Amino acid sequence: MSEKEINAYRLTSLEEPTDEMLAYIMREAAEEANQRYDEALERYFLEIKEMYKKQYGDN
């Protein structure tokens, strides 16, 4: 299945997705979720470091 076919499919369509389509959609969603998690985790620890610096200085 081509990427063009995958991109043309909409979950609101009346036809059911094939197993291949569904696997592709879920894989893309998982990749995006992992990327967003990694970015959020990095921002979280940067914020903690900044809070520590404000409280205790650059020790």
N, C-alpha and C positions, 0 to 999 in steps of 0.2 A: 504494500500500500504506500502510495507516494505521500510526501508531506503536504502537497497541494490538496489531496483528497482528505487528509486528516484535518487540515485547516478549514476546509469547506464544511465539514460536519459540525452540526450544532446539537447539543444535548436536548434542545427543545424540539428537535426533529421528530416526526412521527415514526420514523424507522429506528429500530434498535441498533446500537453500535455493535460492530463485530467484536470478537474477542481481541483481535489485533488492535482495533481502534481504541477499545477500552484500556488495554494494556499501555498503549502509547500515551493516552490522556493521563492515566494514573502516574506513569513514570515522569511525565513532564510536571505534573502537580507536585510529586515528591521532590523532584530536583529543585523546584522553586521554593518549596517549603524549607528544604535543607539550606538553601542559600540565604533565605530570609532569617532563619534561625542563627546561622553563623554570623550574619551582619548584626543582629540584635545582641548576640552574646558579646561581640567585640565592643559595641557601643556601651553595653552594660559595664564591662570591666574598665573601659576608659572613664566612664562617669564615676565609678568607685575610686579610681586613682585620683581623679580631680578632687573629689570630696576629701580624700585622705590628705592631699597636698594642702587644701584650704584649712583643714583642721590641725595638721601636724607639721606643715612645711615640707621642704624637699629633702628630708632626712634619708 
